[in-house]
Amino acid sequence: MTMPQARGAVVAGLDATSGAGPVLAWAADEAALRGLPLHVVLAVDESAPESGRAEPGPAPAPAPGGPAAGAAVAALLEDARQAALARHPGLTVVCEPADGSAVDALRALAPGSAMVVIGSRHHGVVRDLVGRDALGPSLVAQAACPVVVVGEPESVPHAPPRIVVGVDGSGVSREAVRFAFEEAAFRDARLIAVAAWEPQYLRDLALEDAEDEVRRVLAESTAGWREKYPDIELRHEVVRGHPAAVLGDAAQGAVQLVVGSRGLGGFSGLLLGSVSRSLMRRATCPVVVVPHRAGEGVV
């Protein structure tokens, strides 16, 4: 039976192989920081090999329809609830099995949620979400809230904490900047705004003029939010190179890397889907993919 959605919640998408791992920990921390409920959705994928599951963690649940399936799923959900409460006592936690496919269940929850948090491993629910099949790109590109991809093992950020955001001047990039400033305020973190660019996207300008143009766009993209969050330490970085490589390097040791779901005419093609998907697979810190909110103004 599907439980009522915890409105405004942080949603954690788990599978039977992942146990109470980094995805649940990150989602619980984020919910506690924001004062929001945590909504845990568990997917049981009978095709996920047992040898690929994370350790330590519970044994995989029986295949759907088996005699012990219901009890096993309930036990896994209770384990997740207890793990979240042990990490943050007093946190409101709603747990439920996926009703139908995991991707459909998480997409259905996205419109009323603060964010959806998933893992980066290529099996179980994660294979469906960020693999090469059509469902992964569809969820990230079409989700009505930010999608956070957390790797395994859990990353250990450097101190002091810092958040990296990719900027290219597009509308969806400005949404990523908004989210990054908000996260930096919640986490008392420094913010590094990075613009990666390549000459072929600015053919009409000499190299020196092109870099000046990139710096101007970067400054304008953060100006309004810098006024709203004056206490956040902000640094701009303009780097010539492929966006995935530049951002991956910049995010080493970061709390998170924030990018847009796709480019909408920015100067470098920075936030095209292929780049964000590459970062989800390769980044050493959690990657937040922020959608463009059509009809809403940005600073």
Helices and strands as residue ranges (DSSP letters): E 10-15, H 22-34, E 38-43, G 50-52, H 69-87, E 93-97, H 102-109, G 110-112, E 115-119, H 124-130, H 135-142, E 147-150, E 162-166, H 171-187, E 190-197, G 199-202, H 207-228, E 234-240, H 243-250, E 256-260, H 273-282, E 287-290
